[in-house]
Amino acid sequence: MKSTTKSLLLIGASLLALSPAAYAETATSADSGVELAFMPSAMDVTLLNDGGKFVTVDMKKLAKGDKCHMEKDAVIMKVGPGAAPGTTRVRYAAPNLSHGGCPFMTEFEVSDADYTAARAAYSAKTEEASKKIDDLKKQLGDKWNELTKSAEPQKN
């Protein structure tokens, strides 16, 4: 139970930390808002960053126009509409931890259909995490307040 509680608290903390970015679309228009999503499938993408990006894991630089590999469920964020009709420009929002992958903050385009699937996957996980946190709050009762209060930064 301790391991499960810690895991759910970690999920909850992650959810709370990401929530302002996840719901940024409500504050702005859909085309200019920044929102998070999960890659719907593994695919090779074309780097669009001016000047390229350095891949720390592989110790090499990728130039604009080079290809790199994105794994399924990698965290991406919407930057705006793509240059081509029917595409969305996104940025890889997590560090690469495997060889052959894309560097941190890589920008590339995906089809609107792929982005819609990516956003739906992220929203589903967000809802699932919220339900788990609510269930945990109910199970723990007053203990939840003690645990979350002790995790808050202390005021001096």
Stockholm file with secondary structure:
# STOCKHOLM 1.0

chainA/1-156         MKSTTKSLLLIGASLLALSPAAYAETATSADSGVELAFMPSAMDVTLLNDGGKFVTVDMKKLAKGDKCHMEKDAVIMKVGPGAAPGTTRVRYAAPNLSHGGCPFMTEFEVSDADYTAARAAYSAKTEEASKKIDDLKKQLGDKWNELTKSAEPQKN
#=GR chainA/1-156 SS CHHHHHHHHHHHHHHHHHHHHHTGGGTSCTTTCCCEEECSSCEEEECCCTTCEEETTTTEEECTTCEEEECTTCEEEEEEECSSTTEEEEEECSCCCSTTBCCTTCEEEEEHHHHHHHHHHHHHHHHHHHHHHHHHHHHHTHHHHHHHHHHSCCCC
#=GC SS_cons         CHHHHHHHHHHHHHHHHHHHHHTGGGTSCTTTCCCEEECSSCEEEECCCTTCEEETTTTEEECTTCEEEECTTCEEEEEEECSSTTEEEEEECSCCCSTTBCCTTCEEEEEHHHHHHHHHHHHHHHHHHHHHHHHHHHHHTHHHHHHHHHHSCCCC
//
